[in-house]
Structures are given as structure tokens and as C-alpha cells.
């Protein structure tokens, strides 16, 4: 790694840290109902939807079970609508290329993918999706799936901020404010910026150009900027083009690349500040953010160092390692920026890629995979990262309390058996889905048929695929031919489990915590805002991930690394 690499990382962290309290203050006031500019827009929408805005405009609040049901019904409706759009694509407008409707298994996988904020893509966007499907189907879900994540994060925040409460908020109010008050304004500004950087935004028919060799080349275009802005801000990751953020129309310049990386972390980091403000102790939010950034920086340094060192097999053949390992990477971004992007996109459950993760060196490719395996709590998806790390906080304090003989509590709320069980249940959903799904893929003919590689790298292809699906990340390790009935179905089910089988226990846990009384901190209370807590929380996250996935990682990336060190191919 060079001095410029460290400067880029430092600048990135500085901007995120500067933006966090500013956006955090705005979001706190917005979701507390203190910002009135949205009211004239909200009230007609609430009336149209039959939702009571309440005397204070914040909506009639819901019990946790009613909140969960509203969330599930809304997302089910979104899935059915998107599935219908994809199946009827050839009959709908804005299809200048006359692209056919999607097969039922691919439509199922894609609809599940975008509803769950995963954006796993078993298709090439420019050769599969019409402009209508991209805009009215995929982009809409980019907004509302991200808004759903923010809403669930707010439920968890209120659980610790409130005392003896029977309600946790109103899903429809939270969804509306997250979409109209946060996602839409920032995405609009980001889209304008991306158009300025050279990103297309039109409804033109694809252009056919004649190359210098005399061949005909079709140049795809369309309403790209509007989708890319929310794909990054909402940590969705689904690309307009098959090459995703490596495509020059989807990521035209180094500046657009840097801004897109900032958009990925922006809201997830700010939610930690929202938490600190709502519980009236900003130190708590900064402790959570510090834990996230500690794990993030460690991942960047490892992956960046590995990729910057070059491929030893190619170095032995006389290839200059000065530019690092450039296989599968864009020359305009280089090895470190590609590694930084990979760590950010997997730490934040985004899934956008500007390089092929499969072409990373074994340990460099293991870091993105491990980020997802840890529950994507290193900032994490919009909202999902916060409620994910909240689960680890509950588990950490329960374990620590038992070990040192202190009462397990957080912000005055006692962590009892019910909360611990629900937290552990939610944490275990993803590992079970990942390991069972990978095992099935590796012992069935249909699963093995989708692997490009054999041996440890083939295992990594399948393991990364199910890890990405269960973690609602959406990035691919490449090499995996996922557009088959087996993978479309298996990964679709895995995405549903990773999203909703985790969210429901989270909401149930939050409902129980909101109903508890808060007791003042005492000498027996475990401090949760200092360096010791940060290290304890980070250690718990790593230990849980390490114990759960180390055997699988040892058979995949670790074996590849040892073979590479011995000068052997894999």
C-alpha cells in the first residue's frame, strides 16, 4: 500500500465522520416529527392509504406484532407486484429493445432479491430488463426496501429510548418519512451529480456503433443515474449493467467511484448518531460506530495489503508487481481502490462491485466474504446494519453479565432470557441458511453444475453465493452460473430467510424491551460507552463469526492461500 492509499482511506473516514452527526441530527428530528416541511406531503398520502396521522402527525402507533404484520404485508405486496412486472415485461411500455418477459424462476429470484434489499442478479441488466422494469420495478424496490430497513432500525432505537411503552411506532409513517425525507432528496442530488460525471439518463434505443476494426457494437444506455444513486445510497447494489460499478456508464470517473463509496456508508453510519441522540447519550452511538469502523479499517488494511502485493505466481513469471494484483480489476481504479470498494460494499450489505471478487487473491477475497458472514454489521445495510449490531450488543452483554457476575443490562433495560433467546435466534438464521444451502449445492448435481471451478475455489464460489444471499448483500464471487432453476430457487429462499426470518425476532425483541422499565445505572452496571465495550463487542462479533465459519473458510480461501504460497495453482 502506498501513501496515496492511506490518504484515500483517511479522507474517506474523515468525510463519513463529519457527515454522521449532521445527517444524524436531521434524521432524529425528522423521525421525531419535529420537521414540518414534509407534513403537507405526508397527510394526503396517509389519507389515501387509510392511515391515521394522529393529532400530532406522527401516526397512531402500533404494537410490535401489528408493526411486524404491516411490514410483512407491505413487502409481500411489493414482491407480487415486481414479479408481475417481470413476467409481463414484454407487454409493458418503455421497452425499446423488445426484451422478452423473464422466466418464472428468474422472475421469482429477482423479485425476492430486490424486495429483500439483496439485489442479487442472476441476469445481465442491459440484455434482460426493459426501462420500465428497471424504473417501476427495481428502482422502486431500491427505495422501499431500504426504507423498510430504516424503519426496523427505528423500532430498535425506540425500544431502548422508551420506558414502559406498549408501542414501537407506526410502520407506514416510518416508511413514508424514510423514503420522502431521507432517501429521495439525497438520491436526487446524487443522481444529478452522477449525470454531471457522465452517467446516462435517457430513454433512447441502444446505439449501434462501428468500431475501428469495422465490427458492429451495441452500446447500451438508459435511465442509469436514477437507479445508481439509490442503489448506492440504499445499499442495494443492483446494477443497471451486468458489469455493475465496473461499467464506465455506471461509474464513469474516479470521483464518481469515491462518491458512490461515500453514499454506501452515509445513512448506516448516521443511524448510530440517531441512536445516541434518541437515548440521550451520544457516547453510546459513537461506541457502536467505533466498533464498526475498527472492524472496517482492519478489513481494508488486510485486503488492501494483500491485493497491493501482486500475484506471486505472476511475479515469478516476470510480471511487475508494482501495480498489485490487477486480474479482474479496472486499470482506472487500481488494486487498492478496488479492494477498498470491495470491503465497503460487503461491510455495508450493498453488493455493488467495481472488480471481480473471484479474481482477488485468496486472503483478499476472504475479507469481503467474512464481512458478510459476520452479519454485515460493519455499518451494514441501511437500517439492517444497526439492528444487526444491536443483536450482538444484547448477546455480548448477556454473555458478559453471566461471566463477570453483573446484571446484564443496556441503557437501564435488563437483558433477560427472552431477549437473549430472540437475539441468538436472529443471529443464527444467517449461518444456518448459508451452511445448509452451501452443503446442498456441493452434494447435488444441479448445484455442482453451476460452479466454474473445482477444488477449494469451487467451494468458495458456492459458499460466497449463499453467504451473499443470506446476508442480503447481492455481490457475487463470479464463476457461479446462478441462472438455473436450482440456484434461482435456493438462493431466493435463502434471501427470504436472511431478511424476514431475522427481522421478525428483532421486532419481537424490541417490543419486549420497549415495555420494560429503565433503571438508573449503578456501580454494578457494565459501562457501554468506552474502549473496553468497543473491544468486547468487536471480539464477540469476530468470535461468533470465526467459530461458525472457520471450518468452511479453512477448506476454501485458506487452502487456496497455502497452495499459492507453495507456488501451486488452484
Buried (B, 14 or more C-beta within 10 A) or exposed (E): BEEEBEEBBEEBBEBBEEBBBEBBBBBBBBBEBEBEEBEEEBEEBBEEEEBEBBEEBBBEBBBBEBBBBBBBEBBEEBBEBBBBBBBBBEEBEBBEBEBEBBBEBBBBBBBBBBBBBBBBBBBBBBEBBBBBBBBBBBBBBBBBBBBBBBBBBBBBBBBBBBEEBEBBBBBBBBBBBBBBBBBBEBBEEBBEBBBEBEBBBEEEEBEEEEEEEEEEEEEBBBBBBBBBBBBBBBBBBBBBBBBBBBBBBBBBBBEBBBBBBBBBBBBBBBBBBBBBBBBEBBBBBBBBBBBBBBBBBBBBBBBBBBBBBBBBBBEEEEEEBEBBBBBBBBEBBBBBBBBBBBBBBBBBBBBBBBBBBBBBBBBBBBBBBBBBBBBBBBBBBBBBBBBBBBBBBBBBBBBBBEEEEBBBBBBBBBBBEEBBEBBBBBBBBBBEBBBBBBBBBBEEEBBBEBBEBEBBBBBBBBBBBBBBBBBBBBBBBBBBEBBBBBBBBBBBBBBBBBBBBBBBBBBBBBBBBBBBEBBEEEEEBBEBBEEEBBEBBBEBBBEBBEEBBEEBBEBBBBBBBBBBEEEEEB
